[in-house]
Amino acid sequence: MSYRYIGNKTRLLPILLDSFQKAVPTGATVADLMCGTASVSEALAQSGYRVIASDLMTFSAHHARVRLCIPEDPTFKEVGIGSYRNILDYLNQLRPIEGHFFKEYSPDGQPGNGQKPRKYFSSPNAAHIDAITAQLNDWVANGVLSEPENSLLRHDLVLASNRVANIAGTYGHHRSKWGNGSLSRLELRPTIFMRKQRIDHIVYQGPAEEIAPLVKADLCYIDPPYMKRQYAANYHIIETIARGDAPEAVGVSGLRPWRDQYSDFCSKVKIRNAFRSIFDSVECDQFMISYSEDGLLSEEQLLDLFSEVGEVTLEKFPFMRFRSNAGGQGGTVMEYLFHIKR
Ligand SMILES: C[S@@+](CC[C@H](N)C(=O)[O-])C[C@H]1O[C@@H](n2cnc3c(N)ncnc32)[C@H](O)[C@@H]1O
């Protein structure tokens, strides 16, 4: 699953796993409290760890459920139109609907707040997203989709939408000209399920500060945002796809109201207490924390903060900067991995 997500750790996985394996034995429980695309959670599970994954965002919870808790194609028995592949074929051929996505995010739509039409998706793709969402919501309302089945189809729809979105990196803005395959037809593709060693993992959704009291683990991995820009604002469109709702679309970019998913880790004033509230309430003696040289807090400030908890060591790796297609800084940046032992 290739996924352009700020801070996605796919390329760092070998280094991270090596450090995790030195810290705790296979079979131990590892919490991935800000799991994003769930790439680290999945790699941990594949290496034989039991994983507790969580994130603020709904789409992350779908990704984590799919990547951790579903061992094989679900049956979709209650839907009554056949196997997973039959369901995808059916959804891929749905008649388009001119609904919320068409109205708010396509060039032929008329945004509710009177802004100029937005170009996040071609008009046929936006109407196809509306049709699939309406069908999934209908199946949920009729009680025929199980939670894993619902997560799998929303996950597939997020990935399909990412492939045709007319954006330069994040959903903060759409591009003014069509680019990057954004005029190709949206297509749900089947997720391939690898044999899973275990599926006794747990997925939560919510602020890590509130999830922490529920967590008992041998190691806690924390991969917070390191910039001011909120994930809820950068990824508002896939959050709406994941929830299947039709919220007010605000401003030029059509942002969903996202204050309920505001992160204290994006505030220089609040980030220290946000970390402390996790350390204080989670039942765990070891922490691994990813951070970037470009982040809100410096290496020294983080070392000071983490020393309040226990003994701290630090590894550093050069890493390619996240770069939007529109340009940006590029080049390499130091990626930090702090290890705290209480
Ligand atoms: C750097 S990304 C994690 C990337 C992830 N490791 C991956 O490989 O995809 C940071 C994540 O933290 C989440 N986040 C931000 N604040 C949070 C909070 N207070 N509690 C839980 N998750 C939070 C964001 O939604 C985002 O998914």
The ligand as a MOL file (V3000), in Angstrom:
LIG
                    3D

  0  0  0     0  0            999 V3000
M  V30 BEGIN CTAB
M  V30 COUNTS 27 29 0 0 0
M  V30 BEGIN ATOM
M  V30 1 C 3.6790 11.1810 11.9220 0
M  V30 2 S 2.0270 10.6140 11.7320 0 CHG=1
M  V30 3 C 2.1420 8.8960 12.1030 0
M  V30 4 C 2.6020 8.1400 10.8960 0
M  V30 5 C 2.5830 6.6350 11.0820 0
M  V30 6 N 3.6260 6.1650 11.9510 0
M  V30 7 C 2.7010 5.9740 9.7270 0
M  V30 8 O 3.6970 5.2790 9.4680 0
M  V30 9 O 1.8030 6.1610 8.9050 0 CHG=-1
M  V30 10 C 1.2620 11.2980 13.1440 0
M  V30 11 C -0.1360 10.7800 13.4620 0
M  V30 12 O -0.5150 11.2680 14.7490 0
M  V30 13 C -1.9180 11.4180 14.7680 0
M  V30 14 N -2.2050 12.2660 15.9420 0
M  V30 15 C -1.9610 13.5770 16.1120 0
M  V30 16 N -2.2630 13.9470 17.3560 0
M  V30 17 C -2.7160 12.8490 17.9940 0
M  V30 18 C -3.1840 12.5960 19.3120 0
M  V30 19 N -3.2340 13.5630 20.2290 0
M  V30 20 N -3.5680 11.3450 19.6140 0
M  V30 21 C -3.5420 10.3540 18.6780 0
M  V30 22 N -3.0950 10.5360 17.4280 0
M  V30 23 C -2.6890 11.7610 17.0880 0
M  V30 24 C -2.2210 12.0040 13.4190 0
M  V30 25 O -3.5790 11.8030 13.0800 0
M  V30 26 C -1.2390 11.2310 12.5260 0
M  V30 27 O -1.8680 10.0990 11.9610 0
M  V30 END ATOM
M  V30 BEGIN BOND
M  V30 1 1 1 2
M  V30 2 1 2 3
M  V30 3 1 2 10
M  V30 4 1 3 4
M  V30 5 1 4 5
M  V30 6 1 5 6
M  V30 7 1 5 7
M  V30 8 2 7 8
M  V30 9 1 7 9
M  V30 10 1 10 11
M  V30 11 1 11 12
M  V30 12 1 11 26
M  V30 13 1 12 13
M  V30 14 1 13 14
M  V30 15 1 13 24
M  V30 16 1 14 15
M  V30 17 1 14 23
M  V30 18 2 15 16
M  V30 19 1 16 17
M  V30 20 1 17 18
M  V30 21 2 17 23
M  V30 22 1 18 19
M  V30 23 2 18 20
M  V30 24 1 20 21
M  V30 25 2 21 22
M  V30 26 1 22 23
M  V30 27 1 24 25
M  V30 28 1 24 26
M  V30 29 1 26 27
M  V30 END BOND
M  V30 END CTAB
M  END
